Amino acid sequence: MNIHDAELFQAIVQVIKNRRKAERIIQRYFCDKIIIVWKTKDVHRAANELEVALTESEAMTVLETLHYQHNPQYGLRWEDLTTHIEDQVLGRKLNKREIKRFVERDIITIED
């Protein structure tokens, strides 16, 4: 079985409580399609690359806006995230300590 998103699969198994039934449902649904998942963590990472921190709500709004504006001919690119964050002047500037943690240890800053 080729599960395209393990988190999705686990969420379905928790609700259905029967792994085999969940696998059948997912296989039937995804027999002619795939999913590509963007998470708020991706948005936070893009923001941190721009040296800003977003709230979880701002990150979700970025995803929702980009989904609404999505053109399937072009897809969604990393540049779309960073451009949207810059154009909308979202987030607050990271301090030097946060930038260092991100660059040296890959620790993402999320605004509370």
Secondary structure as UniProt FT lines:
FT   HELIX           6..16
FT   HELIX           19..29
FT   HELIX           30..32
FT   HELIX           40..49
FT   TURN            50..51
FT   STRAND          52..53
FT   HELIX           56..68
FT   TURN            72..74
FT   HELIX           78..87
FT   TURN            88..89
FT   STRAND          92..93
FT   HELIX           96..105
//
